Amino acid sequence: METVEKKKEKVLSSAGTPEEKQVLESLFNFMSPRYLIGTNADDIIEHISLYKTLGKDNFVWKIDKSSDTDTRTVTICAKDEPGLISKIAGVLTLNGINILDTFVYTWRNNIALDI
């Protein structure tokens, strides 16, 4: 298991420029300890990439198909608001999509990351 410090090193090493490294360092201040402990470095890099595409949109999402089962992982990065996770669950349920597991994180910059 990676330590939080090792994860930070790996994420920071993915920066292409010193400016990008500084942005990544500042983002760590917004992430909860639970998120940093429970999320591997590659996923953190992917989540930051998703966050960077958010811009003025209310949300962005990414869907990954599991290679060994007929399941999908839906990652949603959104501007947090009251009831967000219940809205997401409602939309999925109304469309006949079963939710098998969820991970809900809120960064301190009012960004929700729902997986």
C-alpha positions in Angstrom: 0.0 0.0 0.0 1.3 3.4 -1.0 1.8 6.0 1.8 0.2 9.4 1.3 3.7 10.9 0.9 4.6 8.4 -1.8 1.3 9.2 -3.6 2.0 12.9 -3.5 5.5 12.3 -4.9 4.0 10.2 -7.8 1.3 12.8 -8.5 3.8 15.7 -8.4 6.2 13.8 -10.7 3.4 13.7 -13.3 3.6 17.5 -13.7 5.0 18.7 -17.0 6.1 22.1 -15.8 7.0 23.8 -12.5 3.8 25.8 -12.7 1.7 22.6 -13.1 3.6 21.1 -10.1 2.7 24.2 -8.0 -1.0 23.8 -9.0 -0.9 20.1 -8.1 0.7 20.9 -4.7 -2.1 23.5 -4.0 -4.8 20.9 -4.9 -3.5 18.6 -2.2 -4.6 21.2 0.4 -8.2 20.7 -0.8 -8.2 16.9 -0.6 -9.4 15.1 2.6 -7.2 12.7 4.5 -9.8 10.0 3.8 -9.5 10.6 0.0 -5.7 10.6 0.1 -5.4 7.4 2.2 -8.1 5.5 0.2 -7.2 6.5 -3.3 -4.2 5.3 -5.2 -1.8 7.7 -7.0 -2.9 6.8 -10.5 -6.5 7.4 -9.7 -5.7 10.8 -8.0 -3.9 11.8 -11.2 -6.9 10.7 -13.2 -9.3 12.6 -10.9 -7.2 15.8 -11.1 -7.3 15.5 -14.9 -11.1 15.2 -14.8 -11.2 18.2 -12.4 -9.2 20.3 -14.8 -11.8 19.7 -17.5 -14.6 20.9 -15.3 -14.2 24.6 -16.0 -17.6 26.4 -15.9 -19.6 23.2 -16.3 -21.6 21.8 -13.4 -20.1 18.4 -13.8 -17.9 16.1 -15.9 -17.9 12.4 -15.9 -15.9 9.4 -17.0 -17.2 5.8 -17.5 -14.8 2.9 -17.4 -15.8 -0.7 -18.3 -14.4 -3.5 -16.1 -12.3 -5.9 -18.1 -13.5 -9.0 -16.2 -17.2 -8.3 -15.5 -20.1 -6.5 -17.2 -19.9 -3.6 -14.7 -18.9 0.1 -15.2 -17.2 2.6 -12.9 -18.7 6.0 -13.2 -16.6 8.8 -11.9 -18.3 12.2 -11.5 -16.5 15.4 -10.7 -19.0 18.2 -9.9 -19.5 21.5 -8.2 -20.9 20.4 -4.9 -24.4 21.2 -3.9 -26.9 19.9 -1.3 -28.4 16.6 -2.4 -25.9 16.0 -5.3 -25.3 12.3 -4.5 -29.1 11.7 -4.2 -29.7 13.4 -7.6 -27.0 11.2 -9.2 -28.4 8.1 -7.6 -31.9 9.0 -8.7 -30.8 9.6 -12.4 -29.0 6.3 -12.5 -31.9 4.4 -10.9 -34.5 5.9 -13.2 -32.4 4.7 -16.1 -32.3 1.2 -14.8 -28.7 1.3 -13.7 -27.9 -0.6 -10.5 -25.5 1.0 -8.1 -23.2 -1.7 -6.5 -20.9 0.6 -4.5 -20.1 4.3 -4.0 -17.3 6.4 -2.9 -18.2 10.0 -2.1 -15.5 12.7 -1.5 -15.8 16.4 -1.1 -12.7 18.5 -1.6 -12.3 21.6 0.4 -12.7 23.8 -2.7 -16.4 22.7 -3.0 -15.7 20.0 -5.6 -17.5 16.7 -5.2 -15.9 13.5 -6.5 -18.4 10.7 -6.6 -17.3 7.3 -7.8 
